[in-house]
Amino acid sequence: MARANKFDGIDRQIFEAHRRYLEIMEEQRLSTISAETKEHYLRMLTSLTDKLALPSKPLSEIVGEIMSEAAPFLFQALQR
């Protein structure tokens, strides 16, 4: 948890939310998700991570691109 010490305020809250997200996914959710859904999830997570790694790309542009990429999967999930 040493990495958390370098964050204050809202950054600390974001760090804690990411940490909790990983904990829940690893301990509770991954084992309950179908293989097909895992493939979609991995594609979206990889795409988001790749986009976030580009410091010159504005966050608003990343959000728009991810929303477009995720839309078909979200609509499919809602129809189940």
C-alpha positions as a printed Julia matrix, in Angstrom:
80×3 Matrix{Float64}:
   0.0     0.0     0.0
   3.05    2.27   -0.11
   1.98    3.67   -3.49
  -1.17    5.12   -1.91
   0.94    7.41    0.28
   1.88    9.59   -2.7
  -1.77   10.63   -3.27
  -3.83   13.25   -1.48
  -7.43   14.42   -1.69
  -9.4    13.34   -4.73
  -6.37   11.52   -6.17
  -6.33    9.36   -3.04
 -10.05    8.61   -3.49
  -9.47    7.6    -7.11
  -6.57    5.38   -6.06
  -8.74    3.7    -3.43
 -11.6     3.2    -5.91
  -9.18    1.52   -8.35
  -7.78   -0.65   -5.59
 -11.26   -1.71   -4.47
 -12.32   -2.37   -8.08
  -9.38   -4.76   -8.55
 -10.08   -6.48   -5.27
 -13.75   -7.07   -6.13
 -13.0    -8.24   -9.67
 -10.34  -10.68   -8.48
 -12.17  -12.03   -5.45
 -15.82  -11.99   -6.54
 -16.65  -11.18  -10.13
 -14.22  -12.86  -12.52
 -15.34  -16.33  -11.53
 -18.98  -15.42  -12.29
 -18.48  -13.94  -15.77
 -18.96  -16.03  -18.92
 -16.05  -16.59  -21.29
 -17.77  -14.52  -24.0
 -18.32  -11.59  -21.65
 -14.71  -11.84  -20.45
 -13.54  -11.51  -24.05
 -15.63   -8.34  -24.55
 -14.49   -6.95  -21.21
 -10.83   -7.62  -21.97
 -11.13   -5.91  -25.36
 -12.7    -2.82  -23.77
 -10.26   -2.71  -20.87
  -7.26   -3.09  -23.19
  -8.56   -0.38  -25.5
  -9.17    2.0   -22.6
  -5.72    1.35  -21.13
  -4.02    1.86  -24.5
  -5.84    5.17  -24.98
  -5.05    6.38  -21.45
  -1.37    5.65  -22.09
  -1.29    8.44  -24.69
  -0.67   11.6   -22.61
  -1.51   13.91  -25.51
  -4.98   12.42  -25.97
  -7.66   14.44  -24.1
  -9.78   12.48  -21.64
 -12.95   13.76  -23.33
 -11.8    12.19  -26.62
 -11.01    8.9   -24.88
 -14.45    8.81  -23.27
 -16.14    9.41  -26.62
 -14.15    6.66  -28.32
 -14.75    4.16  -25.53
 -18.47    4.92  -25.5
 -18.63    4.23  -29.23
 -16.69    1.0   -28.87
 -18.71   -0.18  -25.87
 -22.17    0.71  -27.21
 -22.78   -2.52  -29.18
 -21.73   -4.64  -26.22
 -23.9    -2.63  -23.81
 -26.97   -2.88  -26.04
 -26.4    -6.63  -26.4
 -26.11   -7.02  -22.64
 -29.34   -5.07  -22.09
 -31.23   -7.41  -24.42
 -30.41  -10.48  -22.32
